[in-house]
């Protein structure tokens, strides 16, 4: 995540140096997620058949989906049902450490050369691959709940909890990659701020999320998945809606931080919901959940770029707000359920 954070604030600006417009920048941002999406259907079966030792981290989007689906499946398998919210929060906190440091370092490296963050990212990817190969030895069915078999995908697609979790993941992918990753950097630079300011905006919001992620995990486990989903989507939707009316950097940072508060809940609750439904087992259910975020990350940057170019920037922010409002409404339809402790 540190490496991804290094290039996140730089990529749209770097692309603009080649004369690219908002739509072309959106397409480039989406390519990484497109490769994740294209390979996700195979990763659940690979994880079940060969275990979780998937080390192709250095192959861009392909390696990213192998890594992230396997990591999430391992997490959901190991964590007891009544601790999945907190386990998801701890997992996300590790990513946030990179998210906090990466954008600021990426902005600083960009002052040396716009290509410098990409070189640093490549080195970190290779280090992650070597570390995975050296230490990860997780079995195929570790932590699977006794007496519960693998839940087939057709059954999952009829499960309301599963569908709401996937919808929240779709909205998150759209906002994080389409609005934050592709649109915010160009907006900030348009306000006559250099790319370093983009890095600091992302770092501040990531720091807020890091402070709240552990309390969010406890809320998911103690209050239940439904209240956490409602609160997370509601706060996130309010923040993104307010971005429609913002034309100053300071307010942008404030609202990104408010969104981060809602996102802290949305990083723990949907994953915990998925873990409850799939009974702690790996397979296609986890992969499809991951694909939903990737669909948002593929379609979001392109659509957001088109809207910003042909309609307006506020309308582009509004597209993310609409998705989050839909997820908020869907969360209200869930039944309240607290996970039981696994013996």
C-alpha positions, 0 to 999 in steps of 0.5 A: 500500500505504501507503493500504491500511495506513492504514485496515487497523487502523482499519476493524474498529474504525470499523465497530464504532462503528455497532454491527456484530458480528464477522460484519458486520465480516468481511463489510465487510472482505471486500467489497474483496476481493470486488470484486477477485475479481469482476473478476479473470477479465477482467483477464488478457485486458485486460492482454494486449489493451491492454498494462499501462497500467491506471490505474483505481487509484482505483476501490476493489477494481476498480482494485486488481485491475487494478493488482495483476494488471498489476503482477505480470504485468509483473514476471514478464515482465521478470524472468529465470527465475533471478531471479524469486524476488529480483524478487518479493522486491523487488516485495514490499519496495515493498509492505512499505514501505507496510505498515510505515508505513501501520498506524502512521500510520493509528493516529495519524490515527485519534486525530484522527478515525476518518475521517481515514485514509480521506481520506488513502487517497483522496489516495494512490490518486489520486497512484498513478493519475497516476504510473502514467499518466505513467511506465508504458510496458510492452509486451505481451510484454516479457520473454516466454521465447523459443519458449514461447507462452501456456500456456492455463488448462486446462493450468495447472489440471493443473500441480501447481506451479501448483495448489500456488502457488494454494493458498498464495495462498488460505491467505495471503489467508485469514490476512492478511484474515480473521485479521489484518485482521478478527480481530486488531484486535477481539481487541486492542481487547477486551484494553482496548488502543486502535486505536493498539496494533493499528497498532503490532502490524502495523507491527512484523510488517511490519518483520520481514518487510521485513528478511527479504524480500530474503534470502527471495528469494535462498533461492527462487532458490538453494535452489529453489521447493520448499524455500522453499514448505515452509519458508514454509508450515511457519513460518507454520502454526506461528505461526498455530497458536500464536495459538490459545493466546495471550491477551496482546498481547506474545505476539500481536506475537511470533507475528505476527512469526514469521508474517511470517518465513514470509510473506516466503518465501510472498510470493516463492516462489509468484509465482516458481512462477507465473512459471516455469509461465506462461513469463514471459507475462501472461494468465489464469494470473496473474489466476487466481493473484491470484484465489486470494488474493482468494477467501481474502480474501473468504471468510476474514473472513466465516467467521472472523467467524462462527467467532469469534461462534458458536464461539470466537476460538481456533477462528477462528485455527485455521481459518487454521492448517488451511489453512496445514497443507494448503498445507505438505503440498501443498508436499512433493509438489512436485519440486525444480527450480532455474530455468535462466538465460535467455540 
